[in-house]
Amino acid sequence: RKLAGNADAYIDALDDYAQWFSDTGNLSEAAFKYRLLERAIVDAHGPDSVRLIPTLIELAFIYSQSTDPMVQSQSQLGAKESRRLINRAVRIARVNSDDFPQLLPRTLVRRSDFLMTDTAFRSAGSGYREAYQLLSDKPEDLELRDEIFKKPYLVARPDIRSTYHRNERETERTNPDRGFVEISYNVSLVGRPIAVRVTNSQPAGLFDTFVARQLRRFLFRPKIENGEPVVRRGLTFRHEFRYNQSELTDSEKKRIARTEASRQKRRADNTVDEVPAEKQTTVTDESNTDESNTDESNNE
């Protein structure tokens, strides 16, 4: 603010400020700062400045996903306001497409990612295909196209708690035991996990159902080949958690014993299905973070 004559310095600082609030989970302050940033960019560079695009996209995601009453009060139209912001970002990208040719497909991809979280899968698919086609027209854009679409990208996921017992503080205090669940799955044409199957877990059956149910709520940008989405097969997900063996109930211990016995019988009968032959990829979930890999679902 002291650099009153240097609008770009103020914009850069405000952008960092807003991003910091977003990264630390204070979405009400982040939304407020992004609104200030939006006004500062318009005042300095006009309503069609490309610098507005990241800000509009961030606001759209914050307004659509946050349950904070303060955020909701800033976005009085809720989902409609989010869509208005993301569509405005695409319009600005189209206006500036001659000067920034890769900006439009990048923005279309981000709008489609947003539409995935809004369960508008058909509209999201149309946006992905348009972006793919735009990046296929010039040889110099093919590398970016493949980077975006060669594998599923994790768009959104629910939190999966890192302790089996809900009292996490008590679990940590008592030197907990360690467990894990490993799941195989495919990503469908619309980016949803399908063919979800627990392949291994310890203790067997303790956390399997919950983790599998949460995995089914993951949303992916689908893999695209030759302009059309394709099913991505042979992915695996691993979630590690903590629990207290001494606190397991009799029914939980019986469930573990039944699951282990059933699993051993299938192995003995050699009836365990093989994961499809395509190269397997494992997504680990040790720290319960929003993004968990160096493999099939890299964050941008």
N, C-alpha and C positions, 0 to 999 in steps of 0.2 A: 504494500500500500504506500510505503514511503517513496517507491519508485513510480511516482504518479505519471511521469512522462513516458514510462516504458511499459506499455500494455502487455507485451509478450512475456516479460519477466514476471509480471503479476499473474498472467494466465498459467504459466508453467508452475509457479509456486502453488497456485490454487488447485491445479490438477493433481500435484503430488499430495496436497493436503486432503483432498477428497478421496484419493486412492488409499491413503493411509487409514482413514476412517472406515472405508469399505473393507480393507484387509483385516482390520481388528474387530470387525463385526458390528460396528456402530453405524447401522444403516440409516438411521434417521439423520445423523449428522452428515453422513456421506451424501445422502440425497439433497440435503440443504446446500452443501458446498458445490455439488454438481449443478444445481440450479444457478448459484452465483456464477459458476464458471461458464454456463451457457450464456448468461447475459453479458458477461465480460467479452466472450468471443464475438457475439453478435455486434456489440458496440465497437469492437476493434476491427473486425474483419467482414462484417456483414452477415445476413441470415443464411447465405449459401456457402459459407466457409467450410472446407473439408475438415477443419479442426473441430467442428461441432460433432462429427460422426461418432468418435469414441465416447464422448460425453452423453449423447443421446442414447447410445446403446447401453451404457452403464445404468443410466436412469431407468430405461425400460426394464432391464433385468431386476433392478432393485424394487421397483414398484410392483412388478408381477410376482416376485417371490417372497417379499418380506411380509411378516405378519405383525410387525411393529405398528401399534396404533398411530404413532407419530408419523411414520412413513405413509400410512394409509391416509392420514389427514392432509398430507401434501399432495397426494395423488387422488383427487376427489372422484375421478372417474374410473379408478382401478385399472382393469384390463384394457378398457378402451384407451385410456391415457398411455399405457404401455405400448399398445399397437400404434397409436398416433406417433409416438416418439420414434419407434423403430422404422416405421414407414417414412417418416421425415428424413431419417438418416439415409435410406435408400434413394429418396428423391434427390438429396444433395449429391450423392455419389453419381447418379445419372447425369446431373447437370455438369459435373466436373469430370466425366468419364474420358473426354478427349485429352485432357491434361494429365489425368491419373488413371490410366487404363486398367490397372489391377485393383483399383479401389472399389469399383462396382461389384465384381465377383466376390471380393472379400466381404463386402457389406451384405450382399445377398446371402452368403453363408451364415453370417452372424444373425441375420433376421430369421433364417430357417432354423438355426439353433434355438432362437427365442420361441419360434412357433412350435418346436418340439416340446418345450416345457409347457406350452399352452394347449397341448394335445391336438394341435391342428396339423396332423401328420401329412395330409394330402397337400396342403399349401406349402409345408416345409419341403416336401419332396420336389415340388415344382421349382422352388427357389434353388435347391441343390442342383437340379438338372440344368437350370439356366446358367448358374455359376460355372458348372463343369463345361458347358458348351463355350462360354466366353473365354475360358482359360485353355480351350482346345484350338482356338483359331490361330494363335501365334506360337511358333516353336519356342520362343523365349519364355512362354508362360507354362509350358508343360511340366516343368519341375515343380512349380507352385501347385499346379493342379493335382499332381500325384501326391505331393506332401499333404494336401488337404483331404483327398478322397481315397487314398490307397488302402486305408484301414479304418475301422470304426473309431470314432472319437467320442469320448465320454462327455456328454452335454450336461447331464444332471443326474444326481443320485441322492437317495435319502441317507441320513446318518445311520450307521450301524454301531450300536454301542459296543464299547471295548471290554465290558464286563458282563458276565452272564447274570450275576446278581445285580439288581438295580441300584443297590447302595454302593456306588463305586468307591467312595471314600473308605467305607468299612472294609471292602474287598482289598484295597491297596494296603490297608493297615495291617492285615493279617497274613502277609507274605503269601500271595495267592499262587495257585497252580495255573499252568498255562495250557490252553487248548486251541484248536484250530478247526476250521471247516474248509474243505476244498470242493469246488463245484465246477462242473463243465457246462458250457452253454454255447449257443449260437446267437448271432445278432441278425434279426429279421430284415426284410426289405424296408421296413419303416423304422428300424432302429430300436426295436424292443428285444430283450433277451427271450429266447425260446429254447426248447429242449433243455431246460434247466434240470440238472441232476447232481446230487451229492455223490462224489466219487470217493471221498475219504474224510474222516473227522476223528477228533480225539478230544474228549470222550465221545464215543460213537452215539449219535442220536441226541446229544444234549442240546445243542444249539442249531442243529441242522435245519429244522423247519423255519425258524425265524430268519436265519441268514438267507436261505433260498427265497423266502417271501420278499425280503428286502431287495435282493438282486433282481427280481422280476420287475421292480419299479425303476431300475436304471434306464436312462435314455441315452442312446448313442446316435451320432451322425452316421448314417449307414455307409458302408463301403460302396463306391460307385466305379463301374467299369463300362467303357463305351457309352457313357451317358445315362446308364440305368443302374439303379441300386441292385446289389447282389447280396445273397446271404453269406455272412462270414462265419465259418464253422471252426470248431476245435479250440475255442477259447476256454481258459480256466481262470477261476477267481479263488483267492485264498484270503480268508479272514481269520486273524488271530485274536484271541480274547483271554481274559483272566477269570478265574472262578475259584471258589473255596470247596474243596472236596468234602470237608467236614460239614458243610452247610447243605449238601444235597439231600433232598427228601427221599423217602423209601420209593416213592413212585418214580422219581427221576433216576434212581439207581437201577430200578427194574427196567425202565425204558432203555438205559444204556446197555444193560445185559442183553435185552431182546434184540436191539439193533446190532450189537456186536455178533451175537449168535447167527442172526440172519445174514450178516455180511460174510461171515466165515463160511457159511453153508453155500452161498452163491460162489464164492471163490473156489471152494472145493468142487463144486459142480461145473466150474469153468463157464458160468453163464453171465459174468459181468460184461456188459457191453463195452466195446472199445470206443474211445473218443474218435470221431471221424479223422480220416487220414491226413487232412491238411495240417500244416505245421501248427503245433500247439503253442499258445501264448498264455503266460500266467500273469494275472493282475493280483498283486498282493495288497493287503489292507491292514498292515500291522498297526498303523498309527491312527486309523479312523479319520483320515484326512479326506478332503473333498476330491482329491485326485490322487491316484495311487500307482502310477506306473511310468515305466520307461518303455512301454511296449505298445499295447493296442489302443490306448485311449489317451494320448498325450494332450495335456492342456495347452492352449495357445497362450 
